[in-house]
Amino acid sequence: MTTNHETIDDDAFIPADLAIQAMRDSGYKNTAYALAELVDNSVQAEAKSIEIFCIEEQVQVVERIRRRLNKIAVLDNGDGMDATVLRKALQFGNGTRLNARSGIGRFGMGLPNASISQALRLDVWSWQNGPENSLHTYLDVNEIRGRLRTKVPPPEARPVPEEWRRRAAHIGKTGTLVVWTSLSADKLTWKGAKATLKNTGWLLGRIHRRFIGSGKLEIRLIGGEDGNLQTESVTINDPMYLTPAPTMVAPFNTEAMFEFLYEDPITVEKDGEHYQVMTRYSVAKPKTKDLAGDSDRGHTAYGQDAANNIGVSVMREGRELMLDRSWTIQYDPRDRWWGCEVEFPAALDEIFGVTNNKQAATVFNELSSLDWTDLAEGKETKDEVEARLKEEGDPKGVLLHLSKTIKDNLRQIRNTIKDQGKKRGSPAGDEKRHDDGDPTEEANKRWKQRDETNPIPDGPTQPSSSDIDELKEDLTEDGRRPEESTEIVARIVSGDLKVVFVDKALGGSGELFTVVPRGPATEVVFNRRHPAFDMIFNTVSSDDDLGALGTPELQDRLLHATKAVQLLFAAWARMEREDPEHLSRYERVRENWGKLARDFLEPVDLADFE
């Protein structure tokens, strides 16, 4: 078992007994992700069948007897390993696929890293000529901590234990069995078999959906106490919702809930080679709205399922790395009704920033909140930014075009979903935008009221031709219809409209809004790229069908808006504290602005302006 003759190198750069604890504390989001790593190994070994076991035993917890996980195991019918490969498989950062650029493996960290993240003891049996001829070796964290072992034990001939043969539905002529024991209660996400297998099955159904959906892979989940083991199969969990899932509520257990929109290939260059990154998009069928009737479809069973699969699915070699939510607008219920896949080859691992536990693509994730203008130096153009970043070896320069494409496509798809949510029989544009409830009209009335006591000094009486042309351009970018833009311009020229609000993408994400004089009128331009735009100004848009939104959904929108307002004022307060030399100037501006805000917000007799 343990050995005392192994040499312990006290001068090592990374002492094994210290490194093993650091490795235990790093890496996996939960137990399901750790098990997914073992499934990856099985798939790479050409396994067609995988069984995951969660074995419970009854233990005393305080004053009660409870069932707790005792052993976790993964059994496959893959190719199996010889002694050399098996020993390498338990080494951190080693393996047979370190330089491979195909398939879902490569990093050489999966088996040992995933295992010690959940357990103190890992045992592996692998065979290429029947389970009775298997080879066995192990990794024991306590032995390494105690400096009793520094090397992987040489594999020894040892048949697969009878307990696992008894539990398995079938053991192939070739295969591998991985068993975790001495499970760490502080590491396990779920303490019981049922919850562990339920969450693992849901995750594996998404991560390995291509393999499961094609019929190339079957994963069975077995859990409970011996003598009462429950078994079920992992079913496909498609965040694109283009494949029916038996676990979905009817009719989406037999038909797709979303419809395919299109795919958009992007060419990415690396070291002189060109690779294709494929982006695909889907959107909920109108049927999801029809089935909900007058209720909010987000509160249906299928709507709740969609809420659990929000994000951009990042696919590497047919295996999902992550469902990246950073590309979504967190409070926006529309984001549960679209699907997006981004698939790239393993050759682009460094470009996307793939982590060695295959749970994230860090560079891709970072670009969700960045625009090329955020990366520009001086007056650089987009092409110049990309060229400089590529020259500096920054992978963001390679992916900027991909990032912009995804953002543009998602913006269009959200508008499609917004159209689905409108009331039947009320075409877009039928409602007047300048009725008494329109915020623009409210601001216009207050602006006119202020003109009576504090007119704008030396203001022109008419907008210039360039003012009108630029305003029309801004209104078009804002999505206004031509007839509406013409009406707004006419009202400004006549002096009836004093202030108009538009939104557009300004140069960067730091400027919340800008004020543009248009002759006697004023244009307030909100920056779409600023986080506050979606959190506050777009909380409820003029195109929303408020009657179709349920109370919880409205409450959620208002909660996000309230939080954003608080954060905006916190940002102002921080600005004052960081510039104490000009505190008196801030105080004057704050006081004057506060008085104006009071006057604008106080009730006004609307009859005075009719």
Secondary structure, DSSP 8 states (H G I E B T S, - for coil): ---S-S---TT-SS-HHHHHHHHHTSS-SSHHHHHHHHHHHHHHTT-SEEEEEEEEEEEEETTEEEEEEEEEEEEE-S----HHHHHHHTSTT--S-TT--SSS--SS-HHHHHHHTTEEEEEEEEESS-GGG-EEEEEEHHHHHTTS--S----EE----HHHHHH-S---SSEEEEEEEEE-TTT-S-SSHHHHHHHHHHHHHHHTHHHHHTTS-EEEEEEESTTS-EEEE-----TT--S--TTS-TTTTTS-SEEEEEEEEEEEEETTEEEEEEEEEEEE-THHHHHHTTS-GGGSHHHHHHHTT-SEEEEETTEEEEEEGGGS-TT-GGGGSEEEEEEE-GGGHHHHTB-TTSS-BHHHHHHTT--HHHH--TT--HHHHHHHHHHTT-THHHHHHHHHHHHHHHHHHHHHHHHHTS-TT--TT-S-TTSTT-HHHHHHHHHHHHHHHS--TT--SS--HHHHHHHHHHHHHTT--HHHHHHHHHHHHHTS--EEEEEE--SSSS--EEEEEETTEEEEEEETTSHHIIIIITSS-TT--GGGS-HHHHHHHHHHHHHHHHHHHHHHHHHHHT-GGGHHHHHHHHHHHHHHHHHHHS---GGGG-
